[in-house]
Amino acid sequence: MKRPAEYDQTLDRLRTVDAEIETRFPAYSELTSPQALTVEETQGLLREDEGLLLVLVNPEAAYVWALTRDRVEWARSESLGQEEMAAAVARLRASLTTAAARGQPYIDPSLLQDQTDTAFDRAEAHRIYSELIAPVEDVFRGRSTLITVTSGDLSALPLALLPTEAPDGADDSAAALAATPWLIDRYALAALPSVSSLTALRCHLVSDPALRSPGCPPPPPVPPLRRRRESASSWSPSAPLFWRVTPSAPREARRRGRSDGRRPAGRR
């Protein structure tokens, strides 16, 4: 069945409108239709003291990419596929959630009466660090800020809780927990929903155009200002001032008096 000509014309018009929105309103376009960045584009948006860690969890394995302005590495962990990652994150979150929720005045105690408090499994958390971050961490040498983009169940686990060394002592020991080196001790961590959101963060959502990242695309030309319709139709150099200021000028004229000094009809 042949498509009507109006259908193709509508599609062409929509493409034209989309292209105009992308040109004139890049921040809105990036928000509604984010575009994937190449490695080079991503590196151009990073600062000298920053690294970016991207973790993509697939059913068969977890894939990791590490980027700085001048380096890129990747690794693969077959032991942390989708099912294994979900189980590991669930165990770690359970120990955090139950212990933190118990005793809170806004939580019904009956919801937790059948649950036991378990110590945070530092060995399991260190395994995630060893499988995902350690193989590529040399890329981040000398960097102080680590931007993380995770997917799947891993996005529900704060990476700040990953120990960077094999745990020592009991997991329920306050002294052992205090002595544990965590990832947050090594980097200032910042989480993003996607790599492409760097474009919005560094190029569009800045208070001063001078703060735009050098890797940003050139800003679009400023569209010409359109004269307001009512101003174009009512303004006249010889018109009384109050006629030019407000659309309610006739009413104001009746209230204040005519511009020639005479009182309106009906007033004494």
N, C-alpha and C positions, 0 to 999 in steps of 0.2 A: 504494500500500500504506500503510495507516494505521500510524502509529508506536504502539507500546505505551505505555500510560499510565506504566509504570515509567520509560521513557526520559525523558519530560518531567519527571517527579518528580525524577529524578537530576540533570537540568540545573538545575532550580530550586534543588536543594540545593547544587550546586556554585557557583551564583551567590551564594547566601547565604554560603557559606564564604569565597569570594573577597572579598566585601564585608567580612566580619568580619576577615579577614587584613589588608586594606587599612586598616581602622580601627585595629586593635590593634597591627599591626606594619608601619608605613608604610615603614620602611627596607628590609625584606625585599620588600615589594610593589614598591617602586621599583626594586630590583635585578632582580627577575624579570620585571616587566611595566612598564617605564618608560613614562610618559605624556608626550606631546609638550607643550612649553610654548608659550604665546602670546608675542608680542613683549613685552607688558607684564609678564608673569610673569618672563621672562628678564631684563628690565631691572631688576626688583625684586631680583634675586639678585646683581647686579653691584655692586661697590664703586665709590666715586667715582673711584679712580685706575685702573680697569680698563676695557678694551674687549674685545669679543668679535668674532672673525672666523670666519664660517662659509662654507666653500667646498663646493659641491655640483657634482661633475663628472658631466655627462650626455653621452650620445653626440654631441649636436649642439652643446653649448656648456658652459661653466663658469659657474655662478651664484654670486655673492658677496654676502653680507650683512655689514654692519658695525653693531654696536650698542654704545652706552654707556647710562648711566642716563637720559640725556635726548635721545639722537639715534639715528636709524636710517637707513641708506642701503643701496642695493643696486646691483649692476652685473652686466653679462653680457659674457663673452668668447667670441666665436664661433671665435677662432683657437686656443683651448685646449679643444677637445672631448675626448672620451674617448681617441681614437686619438692625437691630437696630444699630449695630456698624458702618455700612456704612453710615447711615444717620447722626449719631453723628459726625463722622470724617469729613464728607462733610461740615457740618455746621461750624465746627471749622476751617477747612482749608480755607473755603470761606472768613471768616473774616480776616484771616492772609494774604491770597494771594492778595485780592483786595487792602487792605490798603498798603501793601508793594509794589505792582506794580505801583500804581498811582504816577505819577510824575517822573517815571524812564525814562531816555532819550531813551532807547533802546526798549521801548514798545509803540506801536501805541495807542494814547489816545482814538481813536474811539472804541477800543476793550472794554474799561471800561466805556463808556459814559452811557450805560444802566444799569450799576451795581451801587448799593449803598454801601457805606462803613458801615459795621456793627461792633459793638464792639465785642471783643472776649468774648464769653459766658463762663465766669468762672464757673458758676453753672453747665453747661454741662460737662466741663472739670473735675470739682471736682467729678461729678457723676462717671466718668470713673475711677478716682482714688479710690473712695469709693467702687466701685463694684469689681475692679480687684486687687488692690494693698493692700488696708487697711486690708482685711481679713487675709492676710498672712504676713503682714509687720513685725510682731513681730519676725519672723525668722531672719530678717536683723538687729536686735538690735546690736549696737556696730560695725556695718560694715560701711565703708566709701565709698566703690565702689560698684555700682550695675550694673551688666551685664544683658542686656535685650535682649530677643529673642521674637519677635512678629510675627504675621501672618495676612494675609488678609488685610483689609483696615486699621487696626490699625498700620501696619508697615509704613503707610504714615503720621502718626502723631508723632512728637517728644514728648516722654513722659516727657521731661523736662518741658513742658508747663502745666502739671497737677498740680493744686493747692492742697496742702495737708490739707487745712482747708476750711471750708465753706466760700465763699467770703463775704467780707464786703464792702459796698459802691457801687457806680455806676461803671459799667464795662468800661465806657468811661472816668473815672477819672484817671488822671495820678498819683495822690497821692494814690488812692486805689490800682492801679496796682503795684506801687512801694512797698506798704506795704503787698502785697499778698505773702504768703510763697509758693514757688514752689517746685516741686520735685527736681529740680537741686540744690536747696539750701540745700537739705538734703544729697544728694549723688553725687559723681562723676559718671556720667552715661557713659556707653559704650555699643553700640549696635552691636550684631553679627547676621549674617544671619541664623545661626543654632547652636544648642548646640554642634554638632559634630565638628564645626569649632574650638572649644577649643583645640582639639587635634593638629590641624595644628598650631595654634597660640602658644601653650605652649610646643609642642614637636618637631616640625619640623622647624618652621620659627624663630629660635633663632640664634643670632650671635655667641653664644658660647655654646658648649654642656653643660658646667657647669650651664647654665641658664635654662636647661630643668626642667620642673616641676617634683617633686618627684612622681607624679601619672602617669607619662608617661611610656609606655611599654619600655622594654630594647631596645636600638638601635640595628639594624641588624648588623651582622658581615660585616666588610669592604671587598668587593670583591677583589680578587687578581688583581694586575695591569697586564694588558696585554701588552706585548712588541709590539711596533709598527712594522708592517710587513716590512716596508722598512728598518728599523734599523736592524732587525734580518737578513735580506737577504744581506745587503751591508756592515755591520760592520766587520772589521778585524783588529786585533791588529797591523799587519804589514803594513796596508794600509796607504798611505800618509794622513795627517790630513785633508786636504780639501776634500778628497774623503769621509771621514766619516761625514762631517758636512752638506753637502747639496747635494740633488739629482742632481743639475746642475754641479757637480764636473767635468765631462769631458769637458764641455764648459769652466769652470774656468781654467782647466789645459791647454787648448789650448791658452787661453788669457794670462796666467801668465808664461807659459813655462813648460816643462816636469819636473817631480819630480827628474830626474837624472841630471838636470842642462843643458841638451842639448836643443837647440831651436827646436820648431816643424818644420817639413818639410815645405818648401816654404817661410821661413823667413830668411832674411839676416842680 
